[in-house]
Amino acid sequence: MLLHKSISTVRLRKNVIPTDHPRYRSLKVREALSEMVDKGLVTQTGLISHGRGEAFDYLMGERSLASSLKAERVAAAHLLRARNPVVCVNGNAAALDPKNLIALAKEVPAKLEVNLFHRTEKRMELLISHMEDNGAEDVLGRDPDARIPGLSSDRALCTKAGIYDSDVILVPIEDGDRAKALADMGKIVISIDLNPLSRTSKTAAVSISDEMTRALENIIEAVKEMKGRQDIIEGTIRSFSNENNRKDMIDEICSLLASEFNGGA
């Protein structure tokens, strides 16, 4: 009887996360994603993808490293210099931080377009409505009129005014196949992917290895700082090597891991 009561209490309190829990934010994000699965915005495979990325965040000490910050500044510079910048949104991205996706798009300014691997008309409408409910305007994706060459799945569906004609595209939590297809179209692909060794990170012109909310907030601040300062924008882009920055990111992660055994970070 006592055991039954204890289990019932756990079930009733499963969504109650103490604010002083050391993993409070991480647990809140997991709960939010789980609720979004129930609502149909996020797929179950999206939960697996999130967990895989979160493992790398642990290795980074759950903070933006120097290499992350450098890539985020370069991302801001590319977005500001672009002719037709687009912020691409998938289910996980919309569920994790719609507010900052919208804030970045407004600050640049850039277009927002929803694009999904597991695409249904119902899910597209749910996600676009979710973005609009959070303050987005003119979200693209409802009525695709173009296809990304080289992709056979519904992920190829896009709008000509948005993804297809973009010159710079920010793709948070992207799959490698589409990132490569976009790069093959000649676009400057900016990825936000916690795994610096993923296919997406290897393919992107600017690979940001950081948690999405931190990355978006850092890019927004850099956009505000650099807006209208063309010399700084050009210099930031010109001095950046994505390959070297990815290597620096791996070195930083390895140093953090080694510090566990030699006196701390």
Secondary structure, DSSP 8 states (H G I E B T S, - for coil): -HHHHHHHHHHHTTT---TT-TTHHHHHHHHHHHHHHHHTSS-HHHHHHHHHHHHHHHHTTSS--HHHHHHHHHHHHHHHH-SSEEEEE-HHHHHH-HHHHHHHHHHTT-EEEE--SS--HHHHHHHHHHHHHTT--S-B-SS--EE-TT--SGGGEE-IIIIIT-SEEEEET--HHHHHHHHHTT-EEEEE-S-TTSHHHHH-SEEE-S-HHHHHHHHHHHHHHHTT-HHHHHHHHHT--HHHHHHHHHHHHHHHHHHTTTT--
